[in-house]
Each structure stands twice: as structure tokens, then as C-alpha cells.
């Protein structure tokens, strides 16, 4: 069985290699259509669904709430279906290409598009059905996992469980993990049974509902053998990819080791390496995707078409060719675009929870350290206590910091005086206690600005107004920024003090964030894009990224043109910015390019 499966996989890769150029062409056509048609269509769909929320964009919890609404649920299902279409469309193009070669012994560049595009509505309908099947299958498992998580991991703040990992945490990990494993196995088995539905739709011309039933019927008794083929294909594909990328990386290291320290030469080398890496990735992707397409087609017994493919109109060929040049040019400009973005503009250093990498978070020790190393801003979290004081604290309770289950909203200042929040970091800081907002403002006044994040755990009373009163009492209105994960809090603060600097903190977003009523955006570095930075700045909004703690990541974000780095390591950020100021524009471009292709050139300019 294994030898037969290996032989089948070997033949599929052999076909993938033989048809590498048509497969690459099919991949290029798909990506052109993705950029020119599918991506804008998905954006329009998302915008149409988002219009029912009454906001230009949603972030984090607001996204989850919107998806629970009727309009959000319909829009979400449609977007998932469209994403599924995109996931299979490239495979569909290659299936059609391989099918034409198998049946006629020849293949043209446009054969895949000519066969698949007329079936796009059927593919979307199939994707919708698959999406609904997956949702219905997943709901019981995800619901049970969520219920157990709420039962076991909500007595204290989630950061306590993640940091200290008590026995109940591991109980949740193992039990919920087992539930998700069963769900994943069942879902994979169902998907395996449906693995033939795509060729049955685009080639045999079956309606999606019939294709799903027919696929399960044909795969009955054959799924273990096909699963073995897919596992072998995955292992070989992963190995080929690692070899390809590894070869380029070794070549890069060799070239950098032997070449003289010429800025112009290094730019050329990095551009060539980036291009080579892209070429290797495209080639390997085309061959491996083509190989799995051949495996699926062979499992489906190379179905014969019920319909004659429509010829692609000459006008469409002209448009697609023109689009290829346009998007190819845009891709090349993407490399050069790093230079004007990183024009040496000032970048603010924002110390996350004080200098949380060097001192215990949200303590006066961390605040004073951030000020000492020259942070432009000290970022802190604030909440209300039971006696209506505003204290600096991130979590809802003290379990992570002190092993104390006391909730902030139940605590009074006299309670906080006895809670050591520094020893968890180092016994040296056993004297650290929860500071008041006013303590931080007095320490930072005229030395560093203060970014105040409003924290909400469902027990706030007058948090916004009390923060305003304290800031104004300390004479710091022109030296603070206010931000929150809750857009409602942002708008409430805007109503209280319209002339203050108020921003939205976001981990995930949907829509055009730059159209929201905020003065700045504090976004997850993993979701930060060149477009987000450009559009936000064009709308007059600064972009701060969090949490960036290593030099290469800092340099990459600076190259994107962000306005500030939110970091646990403000001293390191100052060092990186100082070193970059001594570099020329070309040298900064080099660091940006190196970051894009994963090379660390930190010591190259030493």
C-alpha cells in the first residue's frame, strides 16, 4: 500500500515538474484575477456587510458582536465562502490544465481559465455549501470547548492562567485540546470525503449538491489510501520548500560574507536575492500545487467534461495581459517603495507598561526607568477601584502579579498598600505597590508624555470622567494621550474632551480603520501593512505599533513609516533609532529589504 501510494505521489510530482511552465502560467493568471477581481469583490462584500453596522470599520470585540448579528452572520458566511473559493481556485486552474494535458497531450496558457471561469458561480455555490456544512459540524465542538473554557479559566484574569499555568489551566488544555482534536479529525475526514467535489463541478459539470454526494460515494472505502497519498505529498512538498529556501539563504550568507561593504552593491544583491526567493517560491508552489491537483484528478478518474469550455475573448486576453504588466510593475515598485516611506522621519518611543522588559510592569520602577532611558511616552493601563480611585493596573485581578484573587473593582487603596506587585519579577522590587494615575503623571510631567489606556472589565462607573479630572488637576492635558480597545470609550472621551489626543487600540480590524473618529491608531505589528500606514497618515492619523521588542522587528516597522513603537524595551528602541539616524537613505533601504526577506544585517554596518 505504501509503495503504491509513494509511486502515485512520485508520478504526480513528475507531472508537476513536466508541466511546471503551464502551472506557473496558471498561477500567474490566478494571481492577476485575484488582485484585479476577487480581492476587490471581497472588499466590496465586506464593506456592504459592514454598512449595516453604521461604522466604517470594526475592531476586536466589535467584530465578534457584529458577526453575531443577522447582517454580520450572512456577510461572514459569504466572506468565508469567497475565501474558500480563492483557496481552491488556484487548484482548480491547475486541475483544468492537467486535465487538458491528460486528455489531449497538449496544454495552452489559457486552458485553465477558459474551463474554470465559466464555472465560477458553481464554485461559489459549492463553497457556500461547504462553509455551511463546516459551520454546522463545528458548532457543537467549539461551543463545548468555549463552555469549558468559561467554566475553568474565568475565575481569575486570563493572564494569570497563561503566566503561572496552574493545574486547572492544564486540565483545560488537555480536555479542550482533546475536544478540538476530535473536531479536527472529524472535519478532516469529512473534507477528505468531499475532496473530489471540485473536479466533479468544474469538469463533470455536476451541480454542487450532487457533487458533494457523489464525492462521498466515490471516496467510500478509499479515504485511508488517499489520506496516505496526501501525507506523502505534504511531507515531500515541505521538504522541497525547505531545501529551496535553505539554498537561497545559504547563497545569501555566502554572498554577504565575500562581498565588500559597498552600499550600492548590497542593495543590488538584496534585490536580486528577493527576486530569486520570489522565483523559487513561485516555482515550488506551482509544482507542489500542480502535484496535488494531479493526485485529486487521478482519484476522480479524470472525469470527462459534460460541457464545452468557452473560449476566452480576445478583449479579455488583452485586459489580462495589461493587468499582468500593471501588477508586475506594482510588485517591482513595492521594493523601491521602502525608500521614500523611511525618509528618516521622527519615530516616537512608547514604553509599554513602563519599561516592562527591565522592571515589573505598571509600577513606578518601570515608569521611572522609561523616563530615565528617554522614552517619548510612558504607556500605562488604568482602572477604577471600589473607592473610586484611578489606579494603574492591566489585569482585572492580582493573581498574575501577586497570587491574590482580589479584583480591582472590589479593592480599596488600603487593600492595595499590602499587595506586593514587584517580587514576581525580581525580589529586588518587593517594595513596589499599585500606583495611582496621579503618581505617574507627577513623575512624568515635563519629562515624558503619558499614554493612558482605559481598561474595562464590565465594572467601570465613571472611568473616563475621573481620568479627565485627574489629568487636568495635574496640569497634564497637553502631555497625555488616551486610548482604548473599546470604540465606544473613544467616542465618549471625544465627547468629554474633543481637543485631546484620543486613539483606538486594535488587534484585529475589519474595514477602513483610518475613517474612524480617532487621532491615532495603536495596532498589532503583525497586522500592520504599508497601506494601513499610508492611508491612516493621509487621513491625519498617527500609527503606533505594538508590541515590538527586537531590533529587526523595530527596523522593519520603522521602514514601513510608522509614527511610533510601543515596546517593553524603550532603551533598545532608542538605540535602534540612534543607529538608524547615522545611516544613509540607501542603508536604511538595505535594512528594510533585509527585514522583508528575513536577513539580519544588524552587524553589517559595524
Secondary structure, DSSP 8 states (H G I E B T S, - for coil): -HHHHHHHHHHHHHHHHHTHHHHHHHHHHHHHHIIIIIHHHHHHHHHHHHGGGTSSEEETHHHHHHHTSHHHHHHHHHHHHHHHHHHHHHHHHHHHHHHHHHHHS---TTHHHHHHGGGHHHHHHHHHHHHHHHHHHHHHHHHHHHHHHHHHS-SS-HHHHHHH--HHHHHHHHHHHHHHHHHHHHHHHHHHHTTTHHHHHHTS---HHHHHHHHHHHHTTTHHHHHHHHHHHHHHHHHHHHHHHHHHHHHHHHHHHHS-S-HHHHHHHHHHHHHHHHHHHHHHHHHHHHHHHHHHHHHTT----SS------HHHHHHHHHHHHHHHHHHHHHHHHHHHH-S----EEEEETTTTTTS-TTSHHHHHHHHHTT-SEEEEEEEE-TTS-EEE-SSSEEHHHHSEEEEGGG--HHHHTT---STTT-GGGTT----BHHHHHHHHTTT-EEEEEE--SS--SSHHHHHHHHHHHTT-GGGEEEEES-HHHHHHHHHH-TTSEEEEEESSEEE-GGGSS-SEEEEEGGG--HHHHHHHHHTT-EEEEE---SHHHHHHHHHHT-SEEEES-HHHHHHHHHHHHTS-HHHHHHHHHHHHHT---TTTT-
